[in-house]
Amino acid sequence: MTGSETPHDGAPTTLSWLCHPATVFALVLLLVNDHVLKAAFPGPVTGKLSDVAGLVLAPPLVAVLLTLLVPRLPSRAAAVAGLVAVGAGFAVVKSSGYAAELASSAWTVLAGPSLVRADWTDLLTLPALGLAWWSWTRSRRRPVRRRTARLVRVLVVLPPAVLAVAATSPVYYPYAVATAVVDGHPAISVGSGYSTSDWPANPMDGQWAVSEDGATTWRPATEDEQRQLSRQDLGQQQACASNEPRRCYRIVTGHLRVEESDDAGATWRVAWEVPDGQREELARRSPNPGDVKRHFASRDLVVYPHAGGGHGVLVANGRDGFLRRLPDGGWERGGFLFEEGRRGTSWMEPPRLGGGGPGDRNMDLLLAVTLALTLGCAVAALAGHLAIRRGGGPRWWGIVSTASMLVAGIVLAAAWAREDDTLAFMAVPFVLAVGVLTAVAMIVRASYQGALRRWIGWVFTGLLLTALLAGLPLVGWLYGTPSRTRFAVALALLATVPGVLLAIRISRLVGPARGFERRYQPRPPYPPYVPYPPPPYPARSPTVPDPPYPSQAPPQ
């Protein structure tokens, strides 16, 4: 059965354009290039590939969104608007630094930390719009008229296309890799990374800088100093001051903590630390935190003589930056020596401790809402399973719903680790779609097993109640109480108990007999039997009495 299409309805044609082989190939190329090829082969070639693929993919995407928002917009007008908007916007952003800065800010709000650079050479890829126009001329001959086909293309192709266009080149974040001493001067190694496969693993993965005035100003390491550093045994976790041999320092692996000793290491006390709970809250406010114990932890340290007397200490703390011990004995989180790839003579401002909230943890806020709603959907699916079983329904409905919710939970757990916030952002709609569809399917099936309307109302009540109760500890977690993620998640799981008890109790509202009647209705439905009076018969003629016969005389 084909859906009706008005003469000005452009959605069927623009959807055909979005699903043209050239557009789909551009979508695949953009995803693979941005998340695989750029990391493996950084350079101008992979950068230009993203621009070409984006120029082919973006016009049909804009046209589809326009026809969905304005249903009576003609397809040709939508196509021209998409091509002109994409071409003009690309040209302005790539030729103006101010426009590129605005685009970076907008993309950061929509899809997380993003960086859009102005580059005149990227304008050489504008002819790719010709390929987009060619695919449009081919697609307009075969509009998608079936409503089912339209729905499938909207659900399958549109979301990844939006995410692929919204995503930009990953932003690489600074990383304090290692410390060392070269000719009596302190040296630091600063690297950068984006996700699990990109974070620096050893001291030589970063760029070395050396200070000749007690960590006040810095310069790049010379080639001779680079050779000396490559021969050193770097990564020491304990060191003592040369002018005070009994004063020693050491890091505590897996924590942001430094201990000191005044008796050459016989006894130790904490000199500086960020408590583990506060450290986790600090890390979750950073993009792509990943493994907190690995990336937000002290890696190594070095003790060096200070130019004005006494000694100083430098500690490499991974993504938290460098820690410095000042000549007066105080400790200072110095942050990093590099900002946007340029060396400076002063330290960057380190991430601040405490005082955060949901506004500083946008990705965590999204994950917390997703977890609360998913737990509510799980309770609704459980209520549907109990209703189906009480109504005599098949067992496999419960098995399928459990499997689907388990898959959603696994994907959400992987997103919660936040190794890559872009992938985590893409996982959220999948988890929500699986949870909502599973809950709706179980509720609809239970209604055919004899569930009353009261039961459906109580199921939605349990869903909302579970989401609200589970959201309370998650909101506190966003504000820092509790500070540990596992405690907040455990409390959220515990908050599902009232919803589970409600699901068990309302299963009594299911009537098996009513469900039997709904499942086994007469086929075909015969009209009900209506009694009717018997047909009128003709009236019988009146009975004629026999004529009188003379009586016989008795024999003589």
C-alpha positions in Angstrom: 0.0 0.0 0.0 1.5 3.4 -1.0 1.2 6.5 1.0 -0.4 9.6 -0.3 1.9 12.3 -1.6 0.9 15.8 -2.3 2.4 17.6 -5.3 4.5 19.8 -3.0 5.7 17.1 -0.7 9.4 16.9 -1.1 10.3 14.3 1.6 10.1 11.2 -0.7 12.6 12.7 -3.1 15.0 14.1 -0.5 15.0 10.8 1.3 15.9 9.1 -1.9 18.8 11.6 -2.3 20.0 10.9 1.3 20.1 7.2 0.6 21.7 7.4 -2.9 24.8 5.2 -3.1 27.1 8.2 -3.5 25.7 9.8 -0.3 25.9 6.6 1.7 29.5 6.1 0.5 30.3 9.6 1.7 28.7 8.8 5.1 30.8 5.7 5.5 34.0 7.5 4.3 33.4 10.3 6.7 32.9 8.0 9.7 35.9 5.8 8.9 38.2 8.7 8.1 37.4 10.8 11.2 37.6 7.9 13.7 40.2 5.6 12.1 42.3 7.0 9.2 43.0 10.4 10.8 44.5 8.7 13.9 46.5 6.2 11.8 47.6 8.6 9.0 47.4 12.2 10.2 48.0 14.8 7.5 46.5 16.9 4.8 45.1 14.0 2.8 42.9 12.6 5.5 41.9 16.2 6.4 40.7 16.9 2.8 38.9 13.5 2.6 36.7 14.6 5.5 35.9 17.9 3.7 35.0 16.1 0.5 32.8 13.5 2.2 31.1 16.2 4.3 30.3 18.3 1.2 28.7 15.3 -0.5 26.7 14.3 2.6 25.6 17.6 4.1 23.4 19.0 1.3 21.0 16.0 1.2 20.9 16.0 5.0 19.9 19.6 5.1 17.3 19.0 2.4 15.8 16.1 4.3 15.6 18.1 7.5 14.0 21.0 5.7 11.3 18.8 4.1 10.6 17.1 7.5 10.2 20.5 9.2 8.2 22.0 6.3 6.2 19.1 4.8 4.9 21.0 1.8 8.2 22.4 0.7 9.0 21.3 -2.9 12.0 18.9 -3.2 13.8 21.1 -5.7 13.7 24.1 -3.4 15.0 22.0 -0.5 17.8 20.7 -2.7 18.9 24.1 -3.9 18.7 25.5 -0.3 20.8 22.6 1.0 23.5 23.1 -1.7 23.7 26.8 -1.3 23.6 26.8 2.5 26.4 24.1 2.8 28.6 25.8 0.1 28.2 29.3 1.5 28.7 28.2 5.1 31.8 26.1 4.3 33.4 28.9 2.4 32.8 31.5 5.2 34.0 29.2 8.0 37.1 28.1 6.1 38.1 31.7 5.1 37.4 33.5 8.4 39.0 32.8 11.7 36.2 34.5 13.6 33.6 32.4 11.8 35.6 29.3 12.5 35.7 30.2 16.2 31.9 30.7 16.2 31.5 27.3 14.5 33.7 25.6 17.1 31.6 27.1 19.9 28.4 25.9 18.3 29.7 22.4 17.6 31.0 22.2 21.2 27.5 22.9 22.5 25.9 20.3 20.1 28.5 17.5 20.1 31.0 18.1 22.8 34.5 19.6 22.6 35.2 20.4 18.9 37.7 22.4 17.0 37.0 24.0 13.6 40.0 25.6 11.9 40.0 28.2 9.1 42.1 27.0 6.2 42.0 28.5 2.7 43.3 25.3 1.1 40.1 23.5 2.2 38.2 25.7 -0.3 39.8 23.5 -3.0 37.3 20.7 -2.1 34.2 22.8 -3.0 33.8 21.1 -6.4 32.6 18.1 -4.4 29.3 19.9 -4.3 29.0 18.9 -8.0 28.9 15.3 -7.0 26.2 16.1 -4.6 24.2 17.8 -7.4 24.7 14.8 -9.7 23.4 12.4 -7.0 20.4 14.7 -6.7 19.6 14.6 -10.4 19.6 10.8 -10.2 17.6 10.5 -7.0 14.7 12.8 -8.0 13.6 10.2 -10.6 13.0 7.5 -7.9 11.2 9.1 -4.9 10.5 6.9 -1.9 6.7 6.6 -1.9 6.1 3.8 0.5 5.6 5.0 4.1 7.4 2.0 5.5 10.4 2.6 3.4 10.4 6.3 4.4 10.3 5.4 8.1 13.1 2.9 7.8 15.4 5.4 6.0 14.6 8.1 8.5 15.5 5.8 11.5 18.5 4.0 9.9 20.3 6.6 7.8 19.3 10.0 9.3 20.8 9.6 12.8 24.3 8.5 11.7 24.3 11.2 9.0 23.5 13.9 11.6 26.2 12.6 14.0 28.8 12.2 11.2 28.3 15.8 10.0 28.2 17.2 13.6 31.5 15.5 14.5 34.7 17.3 13.8 38.3 16.4 14.1 39.1 15.2 17.6 40.6 17.8 20.0 43.9 16.5 21.5 44.3 17.3 25.2 47.7 17.9 27.0 49.2 15.1 29.1 52.0 15.4 31.6 54.1 12.4 30.6 57.4 12.5 32.6 60.0 14.5 34.4 63.9 14.3 34.4 67.1 16.2 35.3 69.5 17.2 32.5 72.9 18.7 33.5 71.3 19.6 36.9 68.3 21.3 35.3 64.7 20.1 35.5 63.1 18.8 32.3 59.5 17.9 31.6 57.9 15.9 28.8 54.4 17.0 27.6 52.3 15.0 25.2 48.8 15.0 24.1 46.0 12.5 23.4 42.4 12.0 22.6 41.2 8.5 23.5 42.5 5.1 24.7 44.7 4.4 21.6 46.1 8.0 21.6 47.3 8.7 25.1 51.1 8.8 25.5 52.5 5.7 27.1 56.2 6.4 27.7 58.3 9.6 28.3 59.6 9.8 24.7 56.0 10.2 23.4 56.0 13.8 24.5 58.0 16.9 23.7 60.8 17.8 26.2 61.4 21.3 27.6 64.2 22.3 30.0 64.4 25.1 32.6 67.7 26.8 33.6 66.2 29.0 36.4 64.5 26.5 38.7 61.3 25.9 36.7 60.5 29.5 36.1 61.0 29.8 32.3 61.4 27.0 29.8 62.9 26.3 26.4 62.8 23.3 24.0 65.4 20.6 24.7 68.3 20.6 22.3 69.3 17.6 20.3 72.2 16.8 22.7 69.7 17.0 25.6 67.3 14.8 23.7 70.0 12.1 23.4 70.9 12.3 27.1 67.2 11.9 28.0 66.8 8.9 25.7 69.7 7.2 27.5 68.3 7.9 31.0 66.3 5.5 33.1 63.2 7.6 33.2 60.0 7.1 35.2 61.5 7.1 38.8 58.8 7.0 41.5 61.1 7.9 44.4 63.9 10.5 44.8 65.9 12.3 47.5 67.2 15.9 47.6 71.0 16.1 46.8 71.5 18.8 49.4 69.3 17.1 52.0 69.9 13.3 51.6 67.5 12.4 54.3 64.6 14.3 52.7 63.0 12.0 50.1 59.8 12.0 48.1 57.7 9.3 46.4 54.5 9.0 44.4 51.7 6.6 45.2 50.8 4.7 42.0 47.1 4.9 41.0 46.5 8.1 43.0 47.1 11.8 42.9 49.3 11.6 45.9 52.9 12.5 47.0 54.5 11.3 50.2 57.6 12.7 51.9 60.1 11.3 54.4 62.7 13.0 56.7 64.5 9.8 57.6 65.7 8.5 54.2 62.5 6.5 53.6 62.1 4.7 56.9 58.7 6.4 57.5 56.4 8.3 55.2 53.6 10.9 55.5 51.3 12.5 52.9 52.8 15.7 51.6 50.1 16.5 49.0 47.1 14.7 47.5 43.8 15.0 45.8 41.4 12.6 47.6 40.1 9.8 45.3 36.5 11.0 45.4 37.5 14.5 44.5 39.8 13.3 41.9 37.1 11.3 40.2 34.8 14.3 40.2 37.6 16.4 38.7 38.2 13.8 36.0 34.6 13.5 35.0 34.5 17.2 34.3 37.2 16.6 31.7 36.4 15.4 28.2 37.3 11.7 27.4 38.5 10.9 31.0 38.7 7.2 30.4 40.5 5.2 33.1 40.7 7.7 36.0 43.3 5.6 37.9 45.6 5.6 34.9 45.2 9.0 33.4 44.6 11.1 36.5 47.4 9.7 38.7 51.0 10.5 39.6 53.4 9.0 37.1 56.9 10.0 38.2 58.8 12.8 40.0 62.2 14.4 40.1 64.0 16.4 42.8 66.3 19.2 41.7 68.3 21.9 43.4 66.6 25.3 43.3 68.6 28.3 42.0 67.8 30.4 45.1 68.7 27.6 47.5 66.8 24.6 48.8 65.3 22.1 46.4 62.2 21.8 44.2 60.1 18.8 43.2 58.3 18.2 39.9 55.7 15.5 39.6 54.0 14.4 36.3 50.3 13.8 37.0 49.1 12.7 33.6 46.0 14.7 32.5 46.0 16.7 35.7 49.2 18.4 34.6 52.4 19.0 36.6 52.8 19.4 40.3 55.5 21.7 41.7 57.0 22.0 45.2 57.9 25.6 45.8 61.1 26.7 47.7 59.0 27.7 50.7 57.7 24.1 51.0 54.2 24.7 49.5 52.8 22.7 46.7 51.2 24.1 43.5 49.2 22.4 40.7 50.9 24.1 37.8 48.8 22.6 35.0 50.7 22.4 31.6 53.4 24.3 29.8 51.7 24.1 26.5 48.5 25.7 25.2 47.1 24.8 21.8 50.4 23.3 20.7 52.6 26.3 21.5 55.3 26.5 24.2 55.0 29.3 26.8 57.1 30.6 29.6 54.3 30.3 32.2 52.1 27.5 33.4 48.6 27.0 32.2 45.8 27.3 34.7 45.1 23.7 36.0 41.6 22.3 36.2 40.0 23.6 39.4 39.1 21.4 42.3 35.5 21.2 43.5 32.7 23.7 42.9 31.4 21.9 39.9 27.8 20.9 39.0 25.8 19.5 36.1 26.7 22.5 34.0 30.4 21.4 34.1 29.5 17.8 33.4 27.3 17.9 30.3 28.1 14.3 29.2 27.6 12.9 32.7 24.2 14.7 32.9 23.2 13.0 29.7 24.3 9.6 30.9 22.6 10.1 34.2 19.3 10.9 32.5 19.7 7.9 30.2 20.4 5.5 33.1 17.4 6.7 35.1 15.0 6.3 32.1 16.5 2.9 31.2 15.9 1.6 34.7 12.3 2.9 34.5 11.9 1.0 31.2 13.4 -2.1 32.7 10.8 -2.0 35.5 8.0 -1.6 32.9 9.4 -4.5 30.9 9.4 -6.6 34.0 5.8 -5.7 34.8 4.9 -6.7 31.2 6.6 -10.0 31.6 4.7 -10.8 34.8 1.4 -9.8 33.2 2.1 -12.0 30.1 2.9 -15.0 32.2 -0.2 -14.6 34.4 -2.3 -14.3 31.4 -1.0 -17.6 30.0 1.3 -16.0 27.4 4.5 -17.5 26.0 7.7 -17.4 28.0 9.9 -16.2 25.1 8.6 -12.6 25.5 10.4 -12.4 28.8 13.6 -13.9 27.4 13.7 -11.4 24.5 13.0 -8.4 26.7 15.7 -9.5 29.1 18.2 -9.9 26.3 17.4 -6.5 24.8 17.6 -4.7 28.1 20.9 -6.5 28.8 22.3 -5.3 25.5 21.2 -1.7 26.4 22.9 -2.0 29.8 26.2 -3.2 28.3 26.2 -0.4 25.8 25.4 2.1 28.5 28.2 0.7 30.8 30.7 1.1 27.9 29.5 4.7 27.3 29.7 5.4 31.1 33.5 4.8 31.0 33.8 7.8 28.6 36.9 6.6 26.7 35.5 8.6 23.8 32.7 11.1 24.4 31.7 11.1 20.7 31.0 7.4 20.8 29.3 7.8 24.2 27.0 10.5 22.7 26.1 8.2 19.8 25.3 5.3 22.2 22.7 7.3 24.2 20.0 7.4 21.5 20.5 3.6 20.9 20.1 2.8 24.6 17.0 5.0 24.9 15.4 3.5 21.8 16.0 -0.1 22.9 14.6 0.6 26.4 11.5 2.5 25.2 10.7 0.0 22.4 11.1 -3.0 24.8 8.8 -1.4 27.4 6.2 -0.5 24.8 6.2 -3.9 23.2 5.8 -5.7 26.6 2.9 -3.4 27.6 1.1 -3.9 24.3 1.5 -7.6 24.5 0.3 -7.7 28.1 -2.8 -5.9 27.1 -3.7 -8.8 24.9 -3.2 -11.2 27.8 -6.0 -9.7 29.8 -4.2 -6.6 31.4 -6.7 -4.0 32.4 -6.4 -0.3 31.7 -5.7 0.2 35.4 -2.7 -2.0 35.0 -1.3 0.1 32.2 -1.7 3.2 34.3 0.1 1.6 37.2 2.9 0.5 34.9 3.6 4.1 33.7 3.4 5.2 37.3 6.1 2.6 38.2 8.2 3.8 35.3 8.1 7.4 36.4 8.6 6.6 40.0 11.7 4.4 39.3 13.2 7.1 37.0 12.7 9.8 39.7 14.0 7.7 42.6 17.0 6.5 40.5 17.7 10.1 39.5 18.0 11.4 43.0 21.4 9.9 43.8 22.6 10.6 40.3 21.7 14.3 40.7 23.7 14.3 44.0 26.6 12.6 42.2 26.6 15.4 39.6 27.0 17.9 42.4 29.7 15.8 44.1 27.7 13.9 46.7 28.4 11.0 46.5 31.6 11.7 44.8 32.3 8.1 43.7 30.6 6.9 40.6 30.1 3.3 41.8 28.2 4.5 44.9 25.8 6.6 42.8 25.1 3.8 40.4 24.6 1.3 43.2 22.1 3.7 44.9 20.3 4.2 41.5 20.0 0.4 41.1 18.7 0.1 44.7 16.1 2.7 43.9 14.4 0.2 41.4 13.2 -1.9 44.3 9.9 0.0 44.9 9.2 -0.2 41.1 9.9 -4.0 41.1 7.6 -4.6 44.1 4.9 -2.5 42.4 5.2 -4.6 39.2 4.8 -7.8 41.2 1.7 -6.4 43.0 -0.1 -5.0 39.9 0.2 -8.4 38.1 -3.0 -9.3 40.0 -4.9 -6.9 37.8 -4.4 -9.3 34.8 -7.5 -11.5 34.1 -6.5 -14.7 32.4 -10.1 -15.4 31.3 -10.4 -12.0 29.7 -7.1 -12.5 27.9 -8.4 -15.9 26.6 -11.5 -14.2 25.2 -9.4 -11.6 23.5 -7.0 -14.1 22.0 -9.6 -16.6 20.8 -12.4 -14.6 19.3 -14.8 -16.5 16.8 -13.5 -16.5 13.3 -15.3 -15.3 11.3 -17.4 -13.3 13.7 -20.9 -14.6 13.2 -23.8 -12.4 14.0 -25.4 -13.1 17.3 -28.4 -15.4 17.4 -31.7 -13.5 17.6 -34.8 -15.5 18.3 -37.7 -14.9 15.9 -41.3 -16.0 16.0 -42.3 -19.1 13.9 -43.7 -18.3 10.5 -47.5 -18.0 10.5 -49.2 -21.0 9.2 -52.7 -20.9 7.5 -55.6 -21.2 9.9 -57.1 -24.7 10.1 -60.7 -25.0 8.9 -63.2 -25.4 11.6 -63.9 -29.0 12.4 -67.2 -30.2 10.9 -69.0 -32.6 13.2 -70.0 -35.8 11.7 -73.6 -35.9 10.6 -76.0 -37.7 12.9 -76.6 -41.2 12.0 -79.9 -43.0 12.9 -79.5 -45.3 15.7 -80.1 -48.9 14.8 -83.0 -50.6 16.4 -82.2 -53.4 18.5 -82.8 -56.8 17.0 -86.1 -58.4 17.8 
